[in-house]
Every structure is written in structure tokens, then in C-alpha cells.
Amino acid sequence: MDLAEFLSAGEELLAIRSTADRGPELLRALEFVLDWVGPGFTVERFESGGKPSALLYSGVRPARFRVVLNGHLDVVPGADGQFRPRREGDRLYARGAQDMKLSALVQATVFREVGAHLPVALQLVTDEEVGGHHGTGHQLAHGVTSDFTVIGEHSGLRLVIESKGLLTARVRAHGAGAHGAYPWLGDNAVLTLMRAVDGILSKYPVGEREVWRTTVNVARVETGDNAVNQVPAAATAWLDIRYPPDDRDFADRTPAEVADHLSGLCPPKVTVEVDRVEPPHHAAPDHPDVTALQRAAHAQGFTGDFLRKHGAADARFYHQRGMTAVIFGIAGDGQHGPNEYADLTTIEPYYRALRAFLS
């Protein structure tokens, strides 16, 4: 690997503002990596929900790929300066440096070198940060399968073999409107909503430190277009819930069953809506490909330890279909924050580990 050439290309990719609301920039990031890979491969293009993606391989698509390398090229929004990459020692600061444009570019580099003679595919998507259903989920729904998938999310060359499941819920409180100067004439839905949220958080309290259990984030509260001098007649709270596989309140439950469970934690005049319940991701630690990838990390001087991930990633789409996937990427810090950076000392070891694993 020519690290100087790679970093120059990486900075160009990081300068592309490929956020979910910028369709042309999503396509531009995708085309950039396709150009980096170069000619000589079959390129299948997909589009769903306005989000482009691609699948690259040699020759004719097989019934099942031996290995898929999966990378996402979309990023969460950031300040203008985050799209002007800068290096400070062994750190490269930019939106997407850690999560996960540089890992994706390493995957693309490895693929262009070995993809012509190994049964491996490169899967590039542009919607992971907004759910992944129009990228990885869409491709798998159209017949893409694999024995083993490496998701290039950041991990410091450790292996994420377990991720939490996720669901979103809307808690709606109902009351009666009135003039704000006469609150006793109404029934304030916000107060009812506060009691409902307190009921749910008493069951799933906000932790003071990292712990492997269900978490509930109150992401948004709405009351409509009420004036300040009105008693709100309706209020809604949006909840982001992440749960481990052993929490039987959510695991293997339908949206209706989860809604009933959450409703039971709330006072009257409250309804709960759950659109979807996505299962956790898990890969067996003794799976032959998992242990082979771990050995490749060991050979580069890294522990290859197993990790649990609180956030969901596209690995769950493979797991839902009975396929094994792990998260394995470079190191860094500041994911989604103002000082996101990649640890440049892990670029070449990551490249060598992927090559050794595939070989």
C-alpha cells in the first residue's frame, strides 16, 4: 500500500459532504470509490429511496459470495470545517474519518488488488447512518448472499460480534385544551406525557456508566403548534430504544407486543406506537471465519478482542437472514462529534490484516 497516495485520496473522499439530505453528494462519494477501484470488475448498481449503492465482483454474480466487504460512504451532518480534513501527527480529523470512509477506502483498495481472483465482493452503500434499509437491506432483499461479511465500521482491529437490537417508539398523550391562564379548565397532555416517560425510564433508567442492558433515549418531544398561552391537548415523545438479546421484553417480540408492554408502563390517556423491532446482531466467536480474522489481527500486533456494540449497524441485515457478519475496522475517536478523527497508525495494519484474511 502506498500510504501517501491512499491518504491523498482519503482526504478527497472526506471532503465530500455525503449526508443523507444531499443526494448528488452521496452519488459523488460512491463514484469516487468506484473510480478508485478502477475497471475490470462487474458493477451492479442499486437505488432505493433515493440512496445509491453498488456491488462489485469479478465475472458473473455467484449464488453466494465467499466473503463480502461492506462499507458505507454516508456521514452524519457536521460543521463546515469538518469537511476540510486536517492531519495532526498520527490523526486525521474530518467528518467520516473514523465512521467510516477511510475503512471503506481500505476495503476498496484490498478488493481492487485481490478481487479478480478471489470469490469476494465489495458492497458500497450510502444510507447506513439513516437505517441501512435502502443500501445493505435493499441489496440483500435482491438476492445478495455471503458466507461471511466484514463490516468496516471502526473497531481498532477488534471484532464486534454482538450488537444491540433497536426500535423506535412514539408515546402519545391526550388531554384537553384550554387557555393557559386557566389550566384547571384543561387537561395538560405534556404533564401526562412526562408521567408516561417517567414510567418507562423507571423500568429502563438512564445509566451513569457503560453497561450491557437496555437503554431508552428520549430523542424528541412535540406538542404541535400550540401558543404559549394554551394548555396542550396532545403531546408526543419519540424514544430510541436499544436492547441486548437476553432482554425478553423486546427480543423476539412483534411491534404490537412491544407497544403493549410499553403501554403498561404508562398512565391512562397514553398510546404507544412501534413501527418495527429490529433484532440484535450476533456472530459465533468460534466461527471459522471469525477466528481466521482474529488471527489476521493478531499477526499485525493487535489483540483482535471481541467487542459488543451498543449501536446498530448493517451487520444486522445479514444476521436476520442467517448469515455471519462482524464489524472490523480501523481505530479513531469522536464518532459523530466535533472532533472525529482516524488513527492513521492503524491504516496499514488494517490493510494487511484484510489481505491476509482473504488470502
BATIFI-477073 format. One line per field, with one value per residue (C-alpha): residue number from 1; residue in three letters; x, y, z. Coordinates in Angstrom, 1 decimal. Each point is the difference from the previous one (the first is absolute). Example, Ala and Ser with C-alpha at 12.3 -4.5 7.8 and 13.67 -1.06 7.14 Angstrom:
% BATIFI-477073
k c(1, 2)
r c(ala, ser)
xx c(12.3, 1.4)
yy c(-4.5, 3.4)
zz c(7.8, -0.7)
***
This chain:
% BATIFI-477073
k c(1, 2, 3, 4, 5, 6, 7, 8, 9, 10, 11, 12, 13, 14, 15, 16, 17, 18, 19, 20, 21, 22, 23, 24, 25, 26, 27, 28, 29, 30, 31, 32, 33, 34, 35, 36, 37, 38, 39, 40, 41, 42, 43, 44, 45, 46, 47, 48, 49, 50, 51, 52, 53, 54, 55, 56, 57, 58, 59, 60, 61, 62, 63, 64, 65, 66, 67, 68, 69, 70, 71, 72, 73, 74, 75, 76, 77, 78, 79, 80, 81, 82, 83, 84, 85, 86, 87, 88, 89, 90, 91, 92, 93, 94, 95, 96, 97, 98, 99, 100, 101, 102, 103, 104, 105, 106, 107, 108, 109, 110, 111, 112, 113, 114, 115, 116, 117, 118, 119, 120, 121, 122, 123, 124, 125, 126, 127, 128, 129, 130, 131, 132, 133, 134, 135, 136, 137, 138, 139, 140, 141, 142, 143, 144, 145, 146, 147, 148, 149, 150, 151, 152, 153, 154, 155, 156, 157, 158, 159, 160, 161, 162, 163, 164, 165, 166, 167, 168, 169, 170, 171, 172, 173, 174, 175, 176, 177, 178, 179, 180, 181, 182, 183, 184, 185, 186, 187, 188, 189, 190, 191, 192, 193, 194, 195, 196, 197, 198, 199, 200, 201, 202, 203, 204, 205, 206, 207, 208, 209, 210, 211, 212, 213, 214, 215, 216, 217, 218, 219, 220, 221, 222, 223, 224, 225, 226, 227, 228, 229, 230, 231, 232, 233, 234, 235, 236, 237, 238, 239, 240, 241, 242, 243, 244, 245, 246, 247, 248, 249, 250, 251, 252, 253, 254, 255, 256, 257, 258, 259, 260, 261, 262, 263, 264, 265, 266, 267, 268, 269, 270, 271, 272, 273, 274, 275, 276, 277, 278, 279, 280, 281, 282, 283, 284, 285, 286, 287, 288, 289, 290, 291, 292, 293, 294, 295, 296, 297, 298, 299, 300, 301, 302, 303, 304, 305, 306, 307, 308, 309, 310, 311, 312, 313, 314, 315, 316, 317, 318, 319, 320, 321, 322, 323, 324, 325, 326, 327, 328, 329, 330, 331, 332, 333, 334, 335, 336, 337, 338, 339, 340, 341, 342, 343, 344, 345, 346, 347, 348, 349, 350, 351, 352, 353, 354, 355, 356, 357, 358, 359)
r c(met, asp, leu, ala, glu, phe, leu, ser, ala, gly, glu, glu, leu, leu, ala, ile, arg, ser, thr, ala, asp, arg, gly, pro, glu, leu, leu, arg, ala, leu, glu, phe, val, leu, asp, trp, val, gly, pro, gly, phe, thr, val, glu, arg, phe, glu, ser, gly, gly, lys, pro, ser, ala, leu, leu, tyr, ser, gly, val, arg, pro, ala, arg, phe, arg, val, val, leu, asn, gly, his, leu, asp, val, val, pro, gly, ala, asp, gly, gln, phe, arg, pro, arg, arg, glu, gly, asp, arg, leu, tyr, ala, arg, gly, ala, gln, asp, met, lys, leu, ser, ala, leu, val, gln, ala, thr, val, phe, arg, glu, val, gly, ala, his, leu, pro, val, ala, leu, gln, leu, val, thr, asp, glu, glu, val, gly, gly, his, his, gly, thr, gly, his, gln, leu, ala, his, gly, val, thr, ser, asp, phe, thr, val, ile, gly, glu, his, ser, gly, leu, arg, leu, val, ile, glu, ser, lys, gly, leu, leu, thr, ala, arg, val, arg, ala, his, gly, ala, gly, ala, his, gly, ala, tyr, pro, trp, leu, gly, asp, asn, ala, val, leu, thr, leu, met, arg, ala, val, asp, gly, ile, leu, ser, lys, tyr, pro, val, gly, glu, arg, glu, val, trp, arg, thr, thr, val, asn, val, ala, arg, val, glu, thr, gly, asp, asn, ala, val, asn, gln, val, pro, ala, ala, ala, thr, ala, trp, leu, asp, ile, arg, tyr, pro, pro, asp, asp, arg, asp, phe, ala, asp, arg, thr, pro, ala, glu, val, ala, asp, his, leu, ser, gly, leu, cys, pro, pro, lys, val, thr, val, glu, val, asp, arg, val, glu, pro, pro, his, his, ala, ala, pro, asp, his, pro, asp, val, thr, ala, leu, gln, arg, ala, ala, his, ala, gln, gly, phe, thr, gly, asp, phe, leu, arg, lys, his, gly, ala, ala, asp, ala, arg, phe, tyr, his, gln, arg, gly, met, thr, ala, val, ile, phe, gly, ile, ala, gly, asp, gly, gln, his, gly, pro, asn, glu, tyr, ala, asp, leu, thr, thr, ile, glu, pro, tyr, tyr, arg, ala, leu, arg, ala, phe, leu, ser)
xx c(0.0, 1.2, -1.1, 0.7, -2.2, -2.6, -0.3, -0.1, -3.0, -1.5, 0.1, -1.8, -2.7, -0.4, -0.5, -3.2, -2.9, -1.9, -2.8, -3.5, -1.6, 2.6, -0.8, 2.5, 2.8, -0.9, 0.3, 3.2, 1.6, -1.1, 1.4, 3.3, 0.5, -1.0, 2.6, 2.5, -0.6, 0.2, -1.0, -0.1, -2.9, -3.7, -1.8, -3.6, -1.7, -3.0, -2.3, -2.7, -1.6, 2.3, 3.1, 2.5, 2.1, 2.2, 1.3, 3.3, 1.4, 1.8, -1.9, -3.5, -1.7, 0.1, -2.9, 2.0, 3.1, 2.7, 0.7, -1.6, 1.8, -2.6, 0.7, -2.3, 0.9, -2.7, 0.7, -2.0, -0.1, 2.9, 1.4, 1.6, 3.4, -0.5, -0.1, 3.5, 2.1, 3.1, 2.9, 1.5, 2.7, -1.5, -3.5, -2.2, -2.9, -3.1, -3.7, 0.0, 3.7, -0.8, -3.5, 0.8, 1.3, 3.6, -0.8, -2.2, 2.9, 2.3, -2.5, -0.2, 3.8, 0.2, -2.8, 1.6, 3.1, -1.5, -3.6, 0.9, 1.1, -1.9, -3.8, -0.4, -2.4, 0.3, -3.3, -0.2, -3.1, -1.0, -2.8, 1.4, -0.2, -3.8, -0.8, 1.6, -3.3, 0.6, 3.6, 1.1, -3.6, -1.1, 2.8, -0.6, -3.7, 1.1, 2.0, 3.4, 1.3, 3.3, 1.7, 1.7, -0.2, 2.5, -1.7, 2.7, -1.3, 2.7, 1.2, 3.7, 0.6, -2.1, -3.0, -3.6, -1.9, -3.1, -2.1, -3.2, -3.4, -1.9, -3.5, -1.6, -3.2, -2.3, -1.8, -3.1, -1.8, -3.5, -1.7, -2.3, 1.0, -0.7, 1.3, 3.4, -1.3, -2.6, 1.8, -2.6, -2.5, 2.2, 2.0, 3.6, 1.3, 3.6, -0.4, -1.5, 2.8, 2.6, -1.5, 0.0, 3.7, 0.8, -1.8, 2.0, 3.3, -0.7, 0.1, 3.0, 1.9, 2.7, 3.3, 2.9, 2.6, 0.2, -1.9, -1.4, -3.7, -3.0, 0.2, -2.7, 0.8, -2.7, 0.9, -2.8, -3.1, -2.7, -3.2, -1.0, -0.4, -1.3, 0.3, 1.7, -3.3, -1.7, -0.3, 1.2, -2.7, 2.6, 3.7, 2.3, 3.4, 2.3, 2.0, 3.1, 0.3, 3.0, -0.1, 2.2, -1.1, -0.8, -2.6, -3.2, -2.1, 1.1, 1.9, -2.1, -3.0, -2.3, -0.5, -3.5, 1.3, 2.7, -2.6, -2.2, 3.0, 0.9, -3.6, -0.2, 2.7, -2.0, -3.0, -3.5, -0.6, 3.3, 0.5, 3.3, 0.8, 2.9, 0.7, 2.7, 2.1, 3.4, 1.8, 3.5, 3.1, 2.1, 2.9, 1.3, 3.4, 1.2, -1.2, 3.0, 0.0, -0.2, 3.0, 1.9, -0.6, 1.0, 3.3, 0.6, -0.4, 2.4, 2.6, -0.1, 0.7, -3.6, -2.0, -3.0, -2.1, -3.8, -2.2, -3.6, -1.5, -2.8, -0.9, -1.5, 1.8, -0.6, 1.2, -3.5, -1.4, 2.3, -0.8, -3.7, 0.5, 2.1, 3.4, 3.0, 1.4, 2.4, 1.1, 3.8, 1.6, 2.6, 0.4, -0.8, -2.4, -2.6, -2.6, -2.8, 1.6, 1.8, 3.5, -0.4, 3.3, 1.6, 3.2, 2.3, 2.3, -2.8, -0.5, 2.8, -0.5, -3.7, 0.9, 2.5, -2.5, -2.7, 2.3, 1.4, -3.6, -1.2, 3.1)
yy c(0.0, 3.5, 1.8, 3.5, -0.7, -1.6, 2.9, 2.5, -1.9, -0.3, 3.7, 0.6, -2.5, 1.5, 3.5, -1.3, 1.1, -3.3, 0.5, -1.6, 3.2, 0.5, -2.6, 1.3, -0.1, -3.6, -1.0, 2.0, -1.9, -3.3, 0.9, 1.1, -3.4, -1.8, 2.0, -0.9, -3.7, 0.4, -2.1, -3.8, -0.8, -0.5, 2.9, -0.5, 3.3, 0.2, 2.9, 0.1, 2.9, 2.4, -1.7, -1.5, -3.1, -2.4, -3.6, -0.8, -3.4, -1.9, -1.7, -1.2, 0.3, -3.3, -1.5, 0.9, 2.0, -1.5, 3.4, 3.4, 3.2, 2.5, 3.8, 3.0, 3.3, 2.2, 2.1, 1.9, 3.8, 2.1, 3.5, 1.4, -0.4, -3.8, -0.3, 1.5, -2.9, 0.8, -2.1, 0.4, -2.5, -3.5, 1.3, 1.0, 2.2, 0.1, -1.0, -3.6, -0.6, -2.6, -0.8, -1.3, 1.3, -0.9, -3.6, -0.2, 1.3, -2.6, -2.7, 1.4, 0.0, -3.6, -1.0, 1.5, -2.0, -3.4, 0.2, -1.4, -3.3, -0.6, -0.5, 3.3, 2.9, 3.7, 1.4, 3.8, 1.7, 3.6, -0.3, -1.8, 3.1, 0.2, -3.6, -2.0, -1.3, 1.6, -1.2, -3.3, -0.9, 0.7, -2.0, -3.0, 0.1, -0.3, -3.2, 1.0, -2.7, -0.9, -2.6, 2.8, 3.8, 2.5, 3.3, 2.7, 2.1, 1.2, -2.5, 0.4, -3.3, -1.7, -2.1, 1.1, -3.3, 1.3, 3.1, 1.1, -0.1, 3.2, 1.4, 3.4, 0.8, 3.0, 0.6, 2.1, 1.7, 1.4, 2.7, 3.0, 3.5, 3.2, 3.6, 0.0, 2.3, -2.5, -3.4, -1.6, 0.3, -2.3, -3.2, 0.6, -2.8, 1.0, -0.8, -3.4, -0.6, 0.8, -2.6, -2.5, 0.6, -0.2, -3.4, -1.4, 1.4, -1.5, -3.4, 0.9, 2.8, 2.1, -1.5, 1.9, -2.2, -2.5, -3.2, -2.7, 0.4, 1.7, 3.7, 2.6, 3.3, 2.7, 1.5, 2.5, 1.5, 1.7, 1.8, 1.3, 3.8, 1.0, 3.6, 0.5, 1.0, -3.3, -3.2, -2.7, -2.5, -2.5, -0.7, -2.6, -1.4, -1.9, -2.7, -1.7, -3.4, -2.4, -3.4, -3.0, -3.5, -1.2, 2.7, -1.9, 3.2, 0.6, -3.0, -2.0, 2.3, 1.5, 3.8, -0.5, -2.0, 2.6, 2.8, -1.9, -0.5, 3.7, 1.1, -2.0, 2.3, 3.1, 1.7, 0.2, 2.3, -1.2, -2.1, -1.5, -0.7, -2.2, -0.2, -2.7, -2.1, -0.9, -2.9, 0.1, -1.2, -2.9, -2.0, -3.2, 0.7, -3.5, 0.4, -0.9, 3.3, 1.9, -1.8, 0.4, 3.8, 0.1, -1.8, 2.6, 2.8, -1.8, -0.2, 3.8, 0.4, 0.6, -2.0, -0.6, 0.0, -0.5, 3.0, 0.8, 3.0, 2.0, 1.6, -2.0, -0.4, -1.7, -3.3, -0.5, -0.4, -3.0, -1.5, 0.3, -2.2, -2.6, 1.2, 0.7, 3.6, 1.8, 3.6, 0.5, 3.3, 2.6, 2.0, 3.5, 2.0, 2.7, -1.8, 2.4, 2.7, 3.3, -1.5, -3.3, -1.5, -3.1, -1.5, -0.2, -2.6, -2.6, 0.6, -2.3, -2.7, -0.1, -0.3, -2.8, -1.9, 0.1, -1.2, -2.8, -1.1, -0.1, -1.9)
zz c(0.0, -0.9, 3.1, -1.3, -3.1, 2.1, 2.5, -2.9, -1.4, 3.4, 0.6, -3.3, 1.0, 3.5, -1.6, -1.7, 2.1, -0.4, 2.5, -0.4, -1.3, -2.8, -2.6, -2.6, 2.6, 1.0, -3.7, -0.3, 2.9, -1.5, -3.4, 1.7, 1.5, -3.2, -1.9, 2.7, -0.5, -3.8, -2.9, -0.4, 2.3, -0.3, 1.6, 1.0, 0.8, 2.3, 1.1, 2.6, 1.8, -1.9, 1.4, -2.5, 0.7, -1.9, 0.1, -1.6, -0.9, -2.7, -2.8, 0.6, 3.3, 1.8, 2.0, 3.1, 0.6, 2.2, 1.6, -0.3, 1.0, 1.0, 0.3, 0.3, -1.5, 1.6, 3.1, 2.6, -0.4, 1.3, 0.0, -3.1, 1.4, 0.5, -3.8, -0.3, 1.2, 2.0, 1.3, 3.5, 0.5, -0.3, 0.0, -3.0, 1.1, -2.2, 0.1, -1.1, 0.7, 2.7, -1.1, -2.5, -3.3, 0.6, 0.9, -3.1, -2.2, 1.5, -0.8, -3.6, -0.2, 1.1, -2.4, -3.0, 0.7, 0.7, -1.3, -3.4, 1.2, 3.3, 0.5, 1.9, -0.6, 0.9, 1.2, 0.1, 1.5, 0.8, 2.6, 3.1, 2.1, -0.6, 0.5, -2.8, -1.5, -3.4, -0.3, 1.6, 0.8, -3.5, -1.6, 2.2, -0.8, -3.7, 0.5, 1.2, 2.4, 1.6, 2.2, 2.0, 0.0, 1.3, 0.9, 0.0, 2.9, 2.4, 2.6, 0.4, -1.7, 2.6, -1.0, 0.9, 0.2, 1.8, -0.5, 1.7, -1.6, -0.6, -0.2, -0.1, 1.9, 0.1, 3.3, -0.5, 2.8, -0.4, 2.1, -0.4, -1.2, 2.0, 0.5, 1.6, 2.7, 1.0, 0.1, 2.2, -2.9, -2.1, 0.2, -0.8, -2.3, 0.7, 3.7, -0.9, -2.4, 2.7, 2.3, -2.9, -0.8, 3.8, 0.1, -2.9, 1.4, 3.4, -1.7, -2.2, 1.8, -1.6, 1.0, 1.6, -1.8, -2.8, 0.7, -2.2, 0.5, -1.7, -0.4, -0.8, -1.5, 0.0, -3.4, -0.6, 1.6, -2.0, 0.8, -3.4, -0.7, 3.3, 1.2, 3.3, 1.6, -0.9, 1.9, -2.4, -0.9, -1.5, 0.4, -1.4, 1.1, -2.4, 1.6, -1.3, 1.7, -0.2, 1.5, 0.5, -1.2, 3.6, 0.7, -0.5, 0.2, -3.6, -1.5, -2.4, 0.6, -2.6, -0.2, 1.4, 2.9, 0.8, -0.2, 2.5, 2.3, -0.1, 0.4, 3.2, 1.5, -0.8, 1.6, -1.7, -2.9, -1.6, -3.1, -1.3, -3.6, -1.1, -3.8, 0.1, 2.3, -1.4, 1.6, 1.4, -1.9, 1.1, -1.5, 1.6, 1.4, -1.1, -3.6, -2.2, -1.9, 3.3, 1.4, -3.3, 0.0, 3.6, -0.9, -2.7, 2.5, 2.4, -2.7, -0.3, 3.7, 1.0, 2.6, -2.3, 3.2, -0.3, 0.6, 0.5, -1.8, 1.6, -3.4, -2.9, -3.3, -3.3, 1.4, 1.3, -3.5, -0.6, 3.4, -0.6, -3.1, 1.7, -1.3, 2.2, 0.1, 2.3, 0.3, -0.6, -0.8, 0.8, 3.3, 0.8, 2.3, 0.0, -2.0, -1.0, 2.1, -0.8, 0.3, -1.9, -1.1, -1.4, 1.5, -3.0, 1.7, -0.5, -3.8, -1.3, 2.7, -1.0, -3.6, 0.6, 2.4, -2.7, -2.7, 2.2, 1.0, -3.6, -1.1)
***
